[in-house]
Amino acid sequence: MDRNIRRVVCAAVRAADGELILGIRHYSPDMHRQIAQRTDGAKFMGRHYEDQGFVDQWGQWMTREEAYQVAKDTDRLTFPEACATGLDGDRLYSEGLY
């Protein structure tokens, strides 16, 4: 396995200040626990589409569109029908990975 190939690792939500919180899925119970334990957790709540993405193995933020392409290129789309594809572009959802 080539460790230099970019891979989708997990879901991420980006706050307005650029800080990320990571989880199994967007706003999954594990992510909610992290938010609740932070003194500044409120900044992660209610983040919309443009701030819901993924990170790679280096912790780099990816939009849903970037993550879709990375997952597709690395044959990680287990359930491609669970992703958004079409005229509005291809977007990754966690359900497409597992």
Secondary structure as GFF3:
##gff-version 3
##sequence-region A 1 98
A	DSSP	beta_strand	8	14	.	.	.	ID=ss1
A	DSSP	beta_strand	20	23	.	.	.	ID=ss2
A	DSSP	alpha_helix	29	37	.	.	.	ID=ss3
A	DSSP	three_ten_helix	41	44	.	.	.	ID=ss4
A	DSSP	three_ten_helix	49	51	.	.	.	ID=ss5
A	DSSP	beta_strand	52	56	.	.	.	ID=ss6
A	DSSP	beta_strand	61	62	.	.	.	ID=ss7
A	DSSP	alpha_helix	64	73	.	.	.	ID=ss8
A	DSSP	three_ten_helix	80	82	.	.	.	ID=ss9
A	DSSP	three_ten_helix	94	96	.	.	.	ID=ss10
###
